[in-house]
Amino acid sequence: MRKYLALAAVAAGIWGAGASQAHAVEIEYWQYLFDSRVTAMNKLIDRFEELNPDITVKQTTFPYADYQTRLVAAKAAGKSPEVMQLFYGWLDKFASGKLLQPLSEDVFPSAEIEKDFFPIVTAMKRDGKYYGLPTAVRSLALFYNKKLFKEAGLDPENPPQTLDDMIKAAKATVKQDGSGNMISAGITLDMAGQDQHWWREVLVRQFGGDPYKDDYTKVNYNDDAGLKALKFYTGLQTDEKVGKVGFMDEGQAAFRAGLAAMTIDGTFRLGAFSSIKNFDWGVTELPANADGLRSNYASYFANGIAAGVEGEKLEAAEKFLKFVSSKEAMDIWLKTVGELPARREAAMTDENLKDPIYGPFLKGLDYAHTTMFVDESAQRQVSIDMVNRVLLQDQAPDESLKQAADAEQAIIDKAKK
Amino acid sequence: MTSANTTQVQVAPQGGRSRKRLRMQTKRVLWAWGFLALPIVFYSWIRFYPTLDAFWLSFTDWDLLNEPNFIGLDNYRQLFNDPQFWQVFKNTFTYLLAGTPISLCFAFVIAYFLDRVRFMQGFIRALYFLPFLTTASAMAWVWRWFYQPVPIGIINGLLADFGISQQPFIRSVDQALPSVLLTAIWAGVGFQIVIFMAGLRAIPQTYYEAARIDGLGEWAILRKITLPLLKPTTVFLVVFSSIGFLRIFDQVYNITTNDPGGPLNSTKPLVLMIYQSAFSSYQMGYAAAQTVVLFTILLIVSLIQLWVMRKR
């Protein structure tokens, strides 16, 4: 009898161990490969596992070019990660493809999200439900080369604040060789980079327009304001001759090489520019128009929970998502990646606002717009082609603008079908 | 195989041993087919099944995320009404019709003269062959920098030294395609040279000796002996490089990554259009329709070439 009791005790012990092991949940987290982001996430995971010893998080990364395809393929194969990172612009595709599940209203109340986060987070909301939350957000600013400013007799501590000032500074800093070839640009022109956003969400508005209507379902830039904005942009190359599309291949490459006095780029470029050794650079808000109107474009990568995750994995995933979108996580992210916190409380601290680098980006967030893309690369291509038609084929700007508006409308209509 | 077996049965004098030998023979055949079957099954599965599947997908609206719906010929209708497709179609044939003859003539001329050089021949041949071994993307990136305007572009720098004005190269609607094509030709020519040289070596020297004794000039020897006897090599290279130019992708994609296939689609080949439809817009059905079109073109071009250059 005693023997049986002992056996039972052993069995119970084994069962107990098994049960406690079942509590150790492992969830998988996917993001795209970018060194500082991976380092930051590793730090967050360590901290999260410290706080939740029963949950392990495994991070997997893929090169950016493959990342979206991997997510889609993983869903098709039934092997989605529990928590995934996604660009806000992919949400429509991912939500309609049932890649994500909406966040539970109990754990992530909408009212609270809207109170605590910057308004751009509503881009993750569909039919009243949130599908993900960001850790960090990004906005644009004007980077300028202090050395080139000084050489041109400009005050490196007083960067241009209006579009007119910007053109003046660009004219002062642009350099040409004897045969008129540009050897250093006043400002970079790179529609494939961030200029597409500058044109759409900033210049069009500054010339009195509104680039889209009806919740970004109607293209609205084919008007006088759009035309002025396009002429202003292409005019930088054709009339003012302060920049050239394709100069040094990419705008950011020209700036890094010290061969461009100004470039418009995002927070995510801070990491790459911080390694510049041979000159000092500064950051300022995107220039205002003559009436003082400013605008900006903000975007972000959010973290969402895959469709089909349930039970204790869902609970663990929710805990993890809650942690990575907490103030503590945002502080770590800002220090490691340089991207701005998505919560007002974490972002708008005195220290951050006074920071000569983060300050201009943070101020930009206040008046930023977030384009709701249906197919980001196809829509970007429309802007690239619009400018190319004017610059390479001498097409009249109004015709090119109309063609672009029609093409982009077709892309949107097709996606909404 | 059967005829071999029957002869053995007839020839074999002693019944018992012949049955054993027959079994050996059958066994050998079975073994051979057994070994062959695995790759055949595998090959059909990875090659023909996806091909057939692509045909089926081209009639659907599959977007990778939702179940495919059968939509008949809609994808093809959309494709043939898409001006971009016709631009891409034209580009693809420009790559083919300019690339194949230019690269082959170039390769033949080099091979013909290199064949006569004895000094450092191996070294020179290796130099020509080197680009073929390099990754297409790495090469494309180097060329991309060559084509830049001053102050970094090497070619424009040279032009400037000679007082010639800068050329836009890959930033021009007219010059971009030839610029890309040049890198593709440069990359593939080493392989063609090596094959041509092997073909030239295979022509018996006695023909040349006889021709020279008969007093034939070099030009006549080339026309009457070298070129006709080199025909199998030429056919192989024409088919091989045509398929290569019809499927051009790496060079274009890497030289124009900021504006893939640009500017204004002036360099975009069919494969890049397929890639974009499939993996950046997720229009799998549409991409499959384009793939079917490409497949058909490849098939027709290959068949025509084999027919034209067949042995009489």
Chai-1 contact restraints between the chains, C-beta under 6 A:
chainA,res_idxA,chainB,res_idxB,connection_type,confidence,min_distance_angstrom,max_distance_angstrom,comment,restraint_id
A,T69,B,F279,contact,1.0,0.0,6.0,A-B,restraint_1
A,V72,B,L64,contact,1.0,0.0,6.0,A-B,restraint_2
A,G97,B,L65,contact,1.0,0.0,6.0,A-B,restraint_3
A,N181,B,V150,contact,1.0,0.0,6.0,A-B,restraint_4
A,N181,B,Q166,contact,1.0,0.0,6.0,A-B,restraint_5
A,I183,B,P151,contact,1.0,0.0,6.0,A-B,restraint_6
A,A192,B,N258,contact,1.0,0.0,6.0,A-B,restraint_7
A,A192,B,D259,contact,1.0,0.0,6.0,A-B,restraint_8
A,G246,B,R171,contact,1.0,0.0,6.0,A-B,restraint_9
A,D249,B,Q148,contact,1.0,0.0,6.0,A-B,restraint_10
A,D375,B,S281,contact,1.0,0.0,6.0,A-B,restraint_11
A,S377,B,S280,contact,1.0,0.0,6.0,A-B,restraint_12
A,A378,B,S281,contact,1.0,0.0,6.0,A-B,restraint_13
A,I384,B,D259,contact,1.0,0.0,6.0,A-B,restraint_14
A,D385,B,L264,contact,1.0,0.0,6.0,A-B,restraint_15
A,N388,B,P263,contact,1.0,0.0,6.0,A-B,restraint_16
A,N388,B,L264,contact,1.0,0.0,6.0,A-B,restraint_17
A,L392,B,V173,contact,1.0,0.0,6.0,A-B,restraint_18
A,L392,B,P263,contact,1.0,0.0,6.0,A-B,restraint_19
